[in-house]
Amino acid sequence: MLVLIDLLGTLAFAISGASKAIYYKLDWLGLLVMAIVTGVGGGITRDLLLGSTPPLALQNPNYIMVCIAGAFLTLVVEKRFRFFMKFVLIIDALGLGFFTAVGASKAAQMESGALAIVLLAMITAAGGGLIRDILVSEIPQVLRSDFYATAALLGGLLFLGLQNTTFSFSTQILITTFFTFIIRLIAIRQKFNLPKTG
């Protein structure tokens, strides 16, 4: 189940990356690059930090294929539906939930400490978006926007707490995914933000 959730998160973030490429009117290569780095960037970073090399996304070709499929799906759908950009926000929130759960669970499987579990949940969830925004010269959303990394942080903390329950590992992953997704959607709807520095 973990691989399935990881692939779903990859697809969600690939769509997010591709939509950013379309917004900036990049060419098809730019579209593919944005989809791939957003889709697998966080997971690759997580695997490298865990010492799991080569990263899973570079071992299993399905990850890159899912990113490519997400890129062209976005290209086709974006031109036909005006509400697509709002849909991307929901997809991105879902991807955040998926990757928070995957990052935390993989860290736990490697018997990492509590701090590492929470940090790797955040890095997996926000890493791809960070790379995406840097490539188009934006201040990364994770550093300025409504409870993006904060939602992943809270999801990581929840997963950590669930380790002390009788819930199965799969159930812990599903609860973490759903919780992070809902927190992110609430933050978008209510326009929650952390206090600014100035």
N, C-alpha and C positions, 0 to 999 in steps of 0.2 A: 504493500500500500504506500510505503514511503516514496518509492520511485514514481508511482502514479501521481502523487501529490506534488512531487518535485517537478514533474513534466507539466502539470497543470499550471503551477506557478511560473514555470519557464514560458509557457504560452501566453499567460496573462501579461507578463512583463515584456515579452517580445512585441505584443500588440501596443503596449504603452510606448516602447521605444520607436516602433514604426510610425505611430501617430505623431510623435515629435518630429520625425524626419519629414513627414508630409507637411506639417505645420511650417517648417523651415524650407520647404520646397527643395529638399535634397534630391540627388539623382538616385537611380535604382541601387547603385553600390552603397550610397549613403543610407538608403532605406535598410538594406541588409545588415550593414555594420551596426546601425543603431538598434535594430531588432536583436541581433546576436549578443552585443555587449550588454544590453539591458537584461536580456533573458538569462544569460549564464554568468554575467560578471560577478554577482554576489556569491553564487555557488562556487565558482572557481577560487575566489578570494578565501572563502570559508575552508575549502579543501586544502589549500596551500597552508593556511594557518594551523590546520589540524595535522599537517604532515601527511595527508592522504594524496599521494601523487602517483601517476599523473591524475589531475582532477577528473571526477566522474564525467563531466561534460565533454572532456576530450577523449575519454575512453568509449563512451556510448554515443554513436552517431545520431541517435534519436533526438538528443538535445538540440543539436544544430539544425536538424531537419524540422523540428517543432518551431524553432525560431524563424526559419525561412517560410514555413507555412503561415505563421502568424503575421509575417511581414506582408505577404501577398494577399492574405485575407483582409488585412487592414486597408491595403491599397484599393481593393475591390469594393469593400463595404463603405469606406469613408466617402466615396464619391456618390453613393446612392442614398445615404441616410443622414439628414441634417443633425439628428440627435446623437450621432456617433461619438462626439467628443465627451458628452455627459456619460455615455456608456463606458468610455475608456476610463473615466474616474472610478467607476464601480469595478471594472476589470482590474485596475491597478490596486484597488483596495483588497480585492480577493487575492491577487498575487502577493501582496504584503502579508496577508494571513497565511497563505501556503508556505511562503519562504521563512517566515518567523518560526513556524512549527517545525519545518525541515531543519533549519539551522540549529535550533535548540535540541532537537532529537538526535541529530548526528553528533553534536557535541557530547550529549549524554551517553550515547553509545560508545564514544571514545573514552568514557569515564573522566571527562573534564570536570573541573571544579564549578561551583555555582556561578562565579563571576564569568568564567569562560562560556558557560551555557547561555547566559543572558546576552553577553557581548556578541557571540556568534549568531544568535537569533537576530540581533540588530544588523550585523554586517551582511548576513545572507539576504535579509529583507531589503536593506537600503543600498547595498553596494552597487547593484546594477543601475539603479536610478541615479546614483551619484556620478558614475561614469558617463551615463547618458547626458546629464545636464552639463557636465564639464565639456563634453565634445561639441556642444552647441553654444558654449560660452555663457551659460546661465549660472547664477548662484544656485548651487544644488538645492533642490526642494527639501532635502533632508535637513538642511541648515536653516531654513527660513519659513517652512510651511507648517500648516495645521496638523500637529500631532502625527507626523509621518513616522519618524524614528521613535517618537515617544510611544506610539501604538505598538511598534515592534518590541520596545523595551518592556512595556506592560505585558505583552504576550509572552515574552521570555520569562518574566517573573512568575506569571501564572503557570507556565510549564514547569518551572522549578518547584512551585508549590504542589503541583499535581504529582510530582515524584513521590510524595509522602502519602499518597492516597492508594486505594485499592483498585483504581481504574486501570484498565489494560493500557499498554503502551499506545496502541492504535487509538483508543478513546482519548488519551491525553493529547495526541496529535490533533485529532478532530476538534476537541474543545478549544485548544490553543488557536487553531486556524479560525474558527468561528468567532471567538472572542476578539482577536486582533482585527478581523474584517469589520465587525460591528463597531468597535471603537473608532476605526478609521472613518467609517461612514458617518457616524455621529459627529465626529470632528469636522468633516466636510460640510455637513448640513447645518451645524450650529456655528461654523466658522471659528472653532476653537484654535487658539494660538498660545504658545508660551510667551511670557513677557519679553519684549524687545530690549536691546541694550541701549537704545537711544531714541 
